[in-house]
Amino acid sequence: MTYKTSDLSIAAYLMMKGMKLLDAKRAQNGQFMFEFDDPNGKGVQLAIEFTGSECAVYDNHVRNLKKILYRN
């Protein structure tokens, strides 16, 4: 079983939680795609866990700072 996501932040969180990255690529439309080995079916649960984590707060601050810097 595998878990796939196009979200870079969730992919990094899954790696931090010990999930093994099987593939990472960029589609022709520029979208990222990450595929993880998920033998225990924990990918969805961990992706949901990410939304309430300190990592998500950090990621949101980084995004907001980038918006400030690149708004011109």
Backbone as a chain_set.jsonl record, in Angstrom:
{"seq": "MTYKTSDLSIAAYLMMKGMKLLDAKRAQNGQFMFEFDDPNGKGVQLAIEFTGSECAVYDNHVRNLKKILYRN", "coords": {"N": [[0.847, -1.172, 0.0], [0.469, 2.255, -0.728], [0.909, 5.775, -0.059], [-0.028, 8.84, -1.416], [0.78, 12.243, -2.034], [0.517, 15.663, -3.01], [1.374, 17.747, -1.625], [3.983, 19.541, -0.406], [4.701, 20.218, 2.255], [3.242, 18.391, 3.83], [4.402, 16.071, 2.881], [7.035, 16.368, 3.834], [6.494, 16.248, 6.57], [5.518, 13.627, 6.821], [7.85, 12.235, 6.228], [9.392, 13.041, 8.401], [8.023, 11.725, 10.361], [8.801, 9.188, 9.894], [7.995, 7.753, 7.639], [8.718, 6.055, 4.614], [10.01, 7.461, 1.737], [9.152, 6.746, -1.511], [9.032, 7.73, -4.106], [9.518, 10.807, -5.807], [8.434, 13.407, -7.74], [8.011, 15.844, -10.357], [5.299, 16.957, -12.065], [4.373, 17.638, -15.511], [2.768, 19.864, -15.439], [3.834, 21.236, -13.381], [3.156, 20.54, -10.832], [3.953, 18.97, -7.746], [4.567, 15.542, -6.814], [4.493, 13.121, -4.402], [5.29, 9.913, -3.277], [4.743, 7.494, -0.855], [5.81, 4.652, 1.032], [3.403, 2.816, 2.623], [2.583, 0.643, 4.481], [1.008, 0.164, 6.728], [-1.167, 1.773, 6.475], [-1.202, 4.435, 7.49], [-0.874, 6.93, 6.393], [-2.979, 8.803, 5.714], [-3.984, 9.395, 8.258], [-1.705, 10.559, 9.464], [-1.378, 12.775, 7.784], [-3.632, 14.244, 8.451], [-3.075, 14.673, 11.127], [-0.922, 16.382, 10.83], [-2.126, 18.858, 10.264], [-2.863, 19.94, 12.724], [-0.515, 20.341, 13.998], [2.615, 21.679, 15.348], [4.323, 21.924, 13.245], [2.695, 22.59, 11.096], [1.884, 25.131, 11.842], [4.346, 26.484, 11.765], [4.903, 26.159, 9.0], [2.829, 27.674, 7.892], [3.52, 30.242, 8.758], [5.931, 30.598, 7.349], [4.942, 30.591, 4.722], [3.35, 32.929, 4.805], [5.31, 34.88, 5.279], [6.758, 34.68, 2.891], [4.83, 35.604, 1.089], [4.695, 38.275, 1.886], [7.284, 39.134, 1.208], [7.366, 38.715, -1.567], [5.329, 40.202, -2.708], [5.538, 42.447, -4.301]], "CA": [[0.0, 0.0, 0.0], [1.213, 3.511, -0.767], [0.186, 7.022, 0.185], [0.461, 9.883, -2.317], [0.376, 13.618, -1.765], [1.192, 16.69, -3.806], [1.699, 18.818, -0.685], [5.375, 19.461, 0.038], [4.769, 20.272, 3.713], [2.773, 17.106, 4.343], [5.437, 15.088, 2.539], [8.133, 16.536, 4.784], [6.006, 15.775, 7.858], [5.486, 12.173, 6.757], [9.232, 11.786, 6.332], [9.792, 13.276, 9.769], [7.352, 10.695, 11.156], [9.416, 7.9, 9.609], [7.513, 7.077, 6.439], [9.747, 5.931, 3.588], [9.699, 8.063, 0.443], [9.418, 5.843, -2.633], [9.186, 8.472, -5.35], [9.225, 12.237, -5.798], [8.576, 13.933, -9.095], [7.278, 17.055, -10.708], [4.531, 16.73, -13.289], [4.575, 18.651, -16.55], [2.042, 21.074, -15.054], [4.581, 21.853, -12.302], [2.717, 20.027, -9.537], [4.772, 17.943, -7.117], [3.901, 14.32, -6.393], [5.315, 12.322, -3.508], [4.698, 8.614, -2.991], [5.337, 6.897, 0.337], [5.469, 3.298, 1.436], [2.437, 2.967, 3.707], [2.042, -0.695, 4.692], [0.046, 0.147, 7.832], [-2.273, 2.684, 6.173], [-1.153, 5.574, 8.413], [-0.647, 8.175, 5.666], [-4.095, 9.751, 5.864], [-4.004, 9.794, 9.664], [-0.591, 11.476, 9.704], [-1.646, 14.02, 7.055], [-4.594, 14.975, 9.271], [-2.316, 15.073, 12.323], [-0.087, 17.526, 10.438], [-2.89, 20.111, 10.279], [-2.918, 20.481, 14.072], [0.822, 20.26, 14.589], [3.492, 22.848, 15.328], [4.898, 21.993, 11.896], [1.743, 23.324, 10.247], [1.975, 26.545, 12.253], [5.605, 26.959, 11.183], [4.742, 26.225, 7.554], [1.949, 28.801, 7.588], [4.303, 31.47, 8.939], [6.854, 30.683, 6.216], [4.145, 31.003, 3.551], [2.967, 34.332, 4.956], [6.508, 35.703, 5.075], [7.048, 34.687, 1.451], [3.844, 36.51, 0.472], [5.125, 39.639, 2.19], [8.497, 39.426, 0.456], [7.168, 38.644, -3.021], [4.095, 40.893, -3.122], [5.82, 43.526, -5.254]], "C": [[0.895, 1.239, 0.0], [0.291, 4.674, -0.429], [0.81, 8.076, -0.709], [-0.073, 11.234, -1.886], [1.131, 14.55, -2.706], [1.634, 17.852, -2.919], [3.104, 18.617, -0.117], [5.486, 19.416, 1.564], [4.31, 18.964, 4.345], [3.808, 16.028, 4.056], [6.606, 15.168, 3.512], [7.734, 16.011, 6.162], [5.981, 14.248, 7.895], [6.894, 11.596, 6.874], [9.738, 11.936, 7.763], [9.202, 12.214, 10.702], [7.822, 9.281, 10.808], [8.896, 7.156, 8.398], [8.589, 7.128, 5.354], [9.254, 6.51, 2.257], [10.108, 7.098, -0.666], [9.709, 6.591, -3.916], [8.821, 9.931, -5.13], [9.45, 12.742, -7.203], [7.752, 15.188, -9.265], [6.597, 16.804, -12.044], [4.796, 17.851, -14.289], [3.851, 19.953, -16.217], [2.703, 21.789, -13.878], [4.211, 21.347, -10.92], [3.658, 18.932, -9.035], [3.933, 16.704, -6.846], [4.899, 13.489, -5.604], [4.572, 11.028, -3.217], [5.473, 7.956, -1.855], [4.907, 5.45, 0.489], [4.576, 3.427, 2.676], [1.781, 1.622, 4.028], [0.987, -0.769, 5.791], [-1.118, 1.112, 7.637], [-2.341, 3.901, 7.089], [-1.038, 6.928, 7.716], [-1.736, 9.207, 5.862], [-4.134, 10.283, 7.289], [-2.898, 10.803, 9.969], [-0.79, 12.809, 8.983], [-2.642, 14.878, 7.828], [-3.922, 15.492, 10.536], [-1.472, 16.307, 12.038], [-0.838, 18.841, 10.606], [-2.978, 20.742, 11.657], [-1.567, 20.53, 14.76], [1.552, 21.602, 14.56], [4.127, 23.022, 13.948], [3.991, 22.775, 10.956], [1.763, 24.811, 10.573], [3.222, 27.18, 11.646], [5.466, 27.169, 9.675], [3.876, 27.416, 7.148], [2.684, 30.137, 7.741], [5.288, 31.669, 7.785], [6.106, 31.156, 4.97], [3.77, 32.479, 3.622], [4.154, 35.267, 4.766], [6.89, 35.783, 3.606], [6.095, 35.627, 0.719], [4.24, 37.962, 0.683], [6.315, 40.016, 1.32], [8.276, 39.509, -1.058], [5.938, 39.382, -3.517], [4.335, 41.992, -4.157], [5.863, 43.03, -6.637]], "O": [[1.942, 1.263, 0.646], [-0.933, 4.568, -0.503], [2.033, 8.201, -0.764], [-1.212, 11.361, -1.436], [2.244, 14.252, -3.137], [2.202, 18.828, -3.408], [3.369, 17.632, 0.571], [6.287, 18.651, 2.102], [4.928, 18.484, 5.295], [4.062, 15.167, 4.899], [7.109, 14.139, 3.963], [8.549, 15.395, 6.849], [6.378, 13.644, 8.891], [7.102, 10.584, 7.543], [10.432, 11.059, 8.275], [9.813, 11.853, 11.708], [7.314, 8.3, 11.35], [9.318, 6.026, 8.149], [9.283, 8.133, 5.204], [8.221, 6.1, 1.729], [11.265, 6.686, -0.748], [10.528, 6.155, -4.725], [7.919, 10.245, -4.354], [10.512, 12.538, -7.79], [6.916, 15.536, -8.43], [7.252, 16.478, -13.034], [5.373, 18.882, -13.946], [4.266, 21.025, -16.658], [2.21, 22.82, -13.421], [4.873, 21.683, -9.938], [4.101, 18.077, -9.803], [2.719, 16.804, -6.668], [5.999, 13.193, -6.072], [3.372, 11.04, -2.944], [6.701, 7.873, -1.89], [3.793, 5.071, 0.126], [4.953, 4.07, 3.655], [0.57, 1.469, 3.87], [0.154, -1.675, 5.783], [-1.96, 1.258, 8.523], [-3.435, 4.351, 7.431], [-1.098, 7.966, 8.375], [-1.445, 10.369, 6.147], [-4.298, 11.484, 7.503], [-3.136, 11.794, 10.659], [-0.415, 13.857, 9.507], [-2.514, 16.102, 7.86], [-4.173, 16.619, 10.963], [-1.323, 17.176, 12.897], [-0.256, 19.833, 11.042], [-3.149, 21.956, 11.764], [-1.488, 20.738, 15.971], [1.162, 22.528, 13.85], [4.431, 24.141, 13.536], [4.469, 23.537, 10.116], [1.67, 25.651, 9.677], [3.163, 28.274, 11.085], [5.854, 28.207, 9.141], [4.171, 28.09, 6.16], [2.487, 31.053, 6.942], [5.458, 32.787, 7.301], [6.59, 32.026, 4.246], [3.86, 33.197, 2.626], [4.018, 36.329, 4.159], [7.3, 36.84, 3.127], [6.513, 36.363, -0.175], [4.133, 38.782, -0.229], [6.345, 41.108, 0.754], [8.934, 40.293, -1.742], [5.542, 39.191, -4.667], [3.392, 42.417, -4.824], [6.089, 43.807, -7.565]]}, "num_chains": 1, "name": "protein.A"}
